Amino acid sequence: MWDGINRRRFPRANYKCVISLKSGGDVPKILTAQTQNLGMGGLCVMLKEGLDLFKNVGVELLLDDGKSPIRCDGSIVWVVKKNSPKTRDGVSYDIGIEFLDIKDVDKKRLGVAVDKALGPS
């Protein structure tokens, strides 16, 4: 497990929602998955393929609040390769993404979703 998990500035909530990631390059690739957890500063997603550390990606996050997706840029801040019997080659990747340039209105939506998922404190 990533050793910085206890040093996060923002708490993470177990919150499942659909996320699409768009990686740049000569041939942009779009990956769609479900988040493992979500916080004000970023998220964790499990993918069938790894992404390069510190690579910037486009993020589209569909919360269950009935509103349009949140769109922002993100940076891959950690990647953990794991054995996974659920994938064809037996490997999956936990990927941590830090949100970049996210709009204030979208930060508020994230805050509501995270607070709701965390429950009363």
Steps between C-alpha positions, in 0.01 A plus 500: 500500500615852427682633809363854463141392557504633857650835395212615281373855537144397419308195628394239247155346492405163356302647213435312180432702187581479132822667391646549154868579455644640181873466453679722252759406244492438129201269538286610798357211700179510702465262796175458692479343844349542845667687783618310808494810719464873463620809685517874450855475370475191282389142459608140467394290204578140409593444135598199291807688376752728662553868430828689517581667830461881494321487165215748462161364397159646429250397767124471461323399819130416511368544854161360598354848554315513168714783365740513207844338538785679674783563256854597596859401445671254729849374570592136563666516843534130580461163329486164678510181291292222657421137431137479393318181404221717352709613202606301196873521574459480879622856563327827588624843602385723784560852377493818706402817317537851639250754370646803324318823403163386629228768506373629836144392422626147433703502823177575685325208329790271594481623858130418521556152353795423730321629812192296415709185446699550822181545702466686829826572678 
